[in-house]
Amino acid sequence: MATQTIAIVTQENKTFYDRTLLERLLPFLTYLKYGQKKPFAKNEGDTINFRRFNSLAVATTPLTEGVTPAGNSISVTAITATVQQYGDFITTSDKLDLVGIDPVITETTQVLGDQAGLTLDTVARDIIVAGTTVQYAGGKASRLLTAQADVMTGTEIKKAVRTLRRNNAKPLEGKYFIGIVGPDVEYDIISDTMWQDVSKYSAAMQIFDGEMGSLYGVRFIRTSNAKKFAAAGASGADIYATMIIGANAYGIVDIAGGSKPQMIIKEHGSSGTADPLNQIASMGWKALMTAIRLNELAMVRVESSATI
């Protein structure tokens, strides 16, 4: 009887699977793309540290000739967040040849990459969307919005931009704010007569993944993972959260750097007596992740209903 040995994962294959996981993961990371990224250092505890440099007061006192003024000092606020570990795995009893790049493993890695991306983006989203600067559509004072009436409009966008500018929030690259919007609210935004489709300016600037257009100084990014407060409005209306974001509004772990998710593959027979017939293999991922709001004044959550 012939004996077949299943080889361990080679470094070349491991690199391929890690890359495949990351490639499938990255398109889901809408909320993670616009935060201040910080690498997570190993062996330094489970916290990640950010610093916010506070603005100086205006210097309105005239200088006196020949007299050195008292000067000032920089004020820094330290902000820390605790990272958490996330992950999942799939087991299979199929015969997987790990010497080559087996399609089953590749496809499973892609499915896990989709899950990892959506997981990490959702974790970041829920932290970011919980910010304290909130604007309710239709001039309402709470989330009890009316379905198909208190929808997103150009006026709501202009109000959010006004709030950010009053707060001295800095646009990204000094030019524009970012809006993260779901498909339900997208329908209402693009109905504004001033809406500029991305195709109209794509030749003049770098386009973000998922970018659909701009309106009143905000470049909008579409995501199917936008926050929805189900049945939270008046008469059970669904309420949608659109984030309008300035520079350095929040911080995240840099998962594209040294903290990127890890693909873990266990070949058949790796479990010893727990798998006496070498029947079980597994593929999984794990990652460290957190997000933290650094400046509440640099982002606005606009809540609205949507046109059905």
C-alpha positions in Angstrom: 0.0 0.0 0.0 1.4 3.4 -1.0 1.9 6.0 1.6 1.4 9.7 0.8 3.0 12.4 3.0 1.4 15.8 3.1 4.2 18.4 3.3 4.1 21.3 5.6 3.4 24.8 4.3 6.4 26.2 2.6 7.4 29.8 3.2 6.6 30.6 -0.4 3.1 29.3 0.0 2.6 30.9 3.4 3.6 34.3 1.8 1.1 33.7 -1.0 -1.8 32.9 1.4 -0.9 35.9 3.6 -1.0 38.1 0.5 -4.3 36.6 -0.7 -5.8 37.2 2.7 -4.7 40.8 2.8 -5.8 41.5 -0.8 -9.3 40.2 -0.1 -9.4 42.1 3.3 -8.3 45.5 2.1 -11.4 46.4 0.0 -13.6 46.1 3.1 -11.6 48.5 5.2 -13.5 51.7 4.4 -13.4 53.2 7.9 -9.8 52.2 8.5 -8.5 54.1 5.5 -9.1 57.6 6.8 -7.8 57.3 10.4 -4.4 58.2 11.8 -2.5 54.9 11.5 -0.2 53.7 14.3 1.9 50.5 14.3 1.4 48.2 17.3 4.7 47.4 19.0 5.3 43.9 20.2 6.2 43.2 23.9 5.0 46.6 25.1 1.6 45.7 26.6 -1.8 45.7 25.0 -2.3 49.4 24.6 -1.5 51.6 21.7 -0.7 55.3 22.2 -1.7 58.3 20.3 -0.8 62.0 20.9 -2.9 65.0 20.1 -1.1 68.3 19.9 -3.4 71.0 21.2 -3.7 74.4 19.5 -2.0 77.5 20.9 -4.0 80.6 21.9 -3.7 83.5 19.5 -0.8 85.9 20.2 -2.5 89.3 20.1 0.0 91.2 22.3 2.3 93.3 20.2 6.1 92.6 20.6 8.2 95.3 22.3 11.3 96.3 20.4 14.3 94.6 21.9 12.4 92.6 24.5 12.1 88.9 24.2 8.6 87.7 24.9 7.8 85.0 27.4 7.1 82.5 24.7 4.8 79.5 25.0 4.9 75.7 25.5 3.4 72.9 23.5 0.5 71.1 25.1 0.1 67.4 24.2 -2.8 65.1 25.2 -2.0 61.4 25.4 -4.7 59.1 24.3 -4.5 55.3 24.7 -6.6 52.4 23.5 -6.5 48.8 24.3 -6.1 46.4 21.4 -8.2 43.3 21.1 -7.6 40.1 19.1 -10.1 38.9 16.6 -10.1 35.8 14.4 -11.8 32.7 13.1 -11.0 29.5 11.3 -12.4 26.8 9.0 -11.8 23.1 9.3 -11.9 20.7 6.4 -11.5 16.9 5.9 -10.7 17.3 2.2 -7.4 16.1 0.9 -5.3 19.3 0.6 -1.9 19.1 -1.1 0.0 21.9 0.7 3.1 21.5 -1.5 1.4 23.5 -4.3 -1.1 26.3 -4.2 -4.3 24.3 -4.0 -7.5 26.0 -5.3 -9.4 24.8 -2.2 -7.0 26.5 0.1 -6.9 29.7 -2.0 -10.6 30.0 -2.2 -11.0 29.4 1.5 -8.4 32.0 2.2 -10.4 34.4 0.1 -13.6 33.7 2.1 -11.6 34.2 5.3 -10.2 37.5 3.9 -13.7 38.8 3.2 -14.7 37.9 6.8 -11.6 39.4 8.3 -12.0 42.7 6.4 -15.7 43.1 7.3 -14.9 42.2 11.0 -12.1 44.7 11.4 -14.0 47.4 9.5 -17.1 46.9 11.7 -15.1 47.1 14.9 -13.6 50.4 13.8 -16.9 51.7 12.4 -18.8 51.1 15.7 -16.2 53.0 17.7 -16.0 55.9 15.2 -19.8 56.2 14.8 -20.2 56.5 18.5 -18.8 60.1 18.4 -20.4 62.9 20.2 -20.8 65.4 17.4 -24.2 64.5 15.9 -26.5 66.2 13.4 -30.1 65.0 12.9 -31.6 65.5 9.5 -34.6 67.8 9.1 -33.5 70.0 12.0 -34.7 67.3 14.5 -33.2 67.1 18.0 -33.1 63.4 18.3 -33.0 60.1 16.3 -36.8 60.0 16.0 -36.7 60.9 12.4 -39.6 60.5 9.9 -39.2 57.9 7.2 -38.7 59.4 3.7 -39.0 62.9 5.0 -35.9 63.5 7.1 -33.6 62.4 4.4 -30.0 63.4 3.6 -29.9 66.6 1.4 -27.3 69.0 0.2 -28.3 71.3 3.0 -27.4 68.7 5.6 -24.0 68.3 4.0 -23.4 72.0 4.1 -24.4 72.1 7.7 -21.9 69.4 8.6 -19.2 71.1 6.7 -20.0 74.3 8.5 -19.7 72.6 11.8 -16.3 71.2 10.9 -15.0 74.5 9.8 -16.3 76.2 12.9 -14.4 73.7 14.9 -11.3 74.4 12.9 -11.2 70.8 11.7 -8.5 70.3 9.0 -9.6 68.8 5.7 -7.6 65.9 4.4 -4.5 67.2 2.5 -5.9 70.6 3.3 -8.4 70.3 0.5 -11.5 68.2 1.3 -13.5 66.3 3.9 -14.4 62.6 3.5 -17.9 61.4 3.7 -18.6 57.7 4.3 -22.1 56.8 3.1 -24.2 53.7 2.6 -26.1 52.9 -0.6 -29.5 53.9 0.9 -28.4 57.4 1.7 -26.3 57.6 -1.5 -29.5 57.7 -3.5 -30.6 60.9 -1.8 -27.2 62.6 -2.0 -26.7 62.2 -5.7 -30.1 63.8 -6.3 -28.7 67.2 -5.4 -28.3 69.5 -8.4 -24.7 70.3 -7.3 -23.6 66.7 -7.2 -20.4 66.1 -9.1 -19.8 62.5 -10.2 -16.3 61.1 -9.8 -16.0 60.7 -13.5 -16.0 64.5 -13.9 -12.8 65.0 -11.9 -11.1 61.6 -11.9 -8.4 62.8 -14.4 -7.3 65.6 -12.1 -6.7 63.9 -8.8 -6.2 60.5 -7.2 -9.4 58.6 -6.7 -10.1 56.6 -3.5 -11.5 53.1 -3.6 -15.2 53.3 -3.6 -15.3 57.0 -4.3 -18.5 58.0 -6.1 -18.4 61.8 -6.3 -18.3 65.1 -4.3 -20.7 67.6 -2.9 -20.0 70.9 -1.1 -16.3 70.2 -0.3 -16.9 66.5 0.7 -15.7 63.6 -1.3 -18.0 60.6 -0.7 -16.9 57.0 -0.3 -19.5 54.3 -0.7 -19.6 51.3 1.7 -22.2 48.6 2.2 -21.0 48.5 5.8 -22.4 51.9 6.8 -24.0 52.0 10.3 -27.8 51.5 10.4 -30.0 51.9 13.5 -32.8 49.5 12.6 -36.3 50.7 13.5 -34.8 53.5 15.7 -36.8 56.4 14.1 -40.3 57.6 14.3 -42.9 54.8 13.7 -40.0 52.3 13.4 -38.1 54.0 10.6 -34.6 52.8 9.9 -32.0 55.5 10.6 -28.7 55.7 8.7 -25.4 57.2 9.9 -23.2 59.1 7.4 -19.8 60.2 8.7 -18.2 63.5 7.6 -14.6 63.3 8.6 -11.6 65.7 8.8 -7.9 64.9 9.2 -6.8 63.0 12.3 -10.3 62.6 13.6 -9.6 59.1 14.9 -6.7 56.6 15.1 -6.4 53.0 14.2 -4.0 50.1 14.3 -2.0 50.0 11.1 -3.0 46.6 9.9 -1.3 47.1 6.5 2.0 47.4 8.3 3.6 45.2 11.0 0.1 44.6 12.6 -1.4 43.0 9.5 -3.6 40.0 10.0 -1.9 36.6 10.0 -3.1 33.6 8.0 -2.7 30.3 9.9 -2.8 27.0 8.1 -2.6 23.6 9.9 -2.0 20.7 7.6 -3.5 17.2 8.0 -1.8 15.3 10.8 -0.6 18.3 12.7 -2.9 17.6 15.6 -1.2 14.4 16.7 -3.5 12.0 18.6 -6.3 14.5 18.3 -6.3 13.6 14.5 -5.1 10.0 14.5 -6.0 9.4 10.8 -4.7 12.7 9.5 -8.2 13.8 8.4 -8.4 17.3 9.7 -6.8 20.5 8.3 -7.7 24.1 9.2 -7.2 27.5 7.9 -7.8 30.7 9.9 -6.9 34.3 10.5 -6.2 36.5 13.5 -5.5 40.2 14.0 -5.0 42.8 16.6 -7.4 45.7 16.2 -8.7 48.8 17.9 -9.8 52.3 16.9 -10.1 55.4 19.0 -11.6 58.8 18.5 -8.9 61.4 18.8 -10.8 64.6 18.1 -14.6 64.7 18.4 -14.6 68.2 16.7 -13.1 66.8 13.5 -16.0 64.5 12.6 -19.8 64.8 12.3 -22.3 61.9 12.3 -25.2 62.9 10.2 -28.3 60.7 10.9 -31.1 60.6 8.4 -33.8 58.4 7.0 -33.7 57.4 3.4 -36.0 57.6 0.4 -37.4 54.2 -0.4 
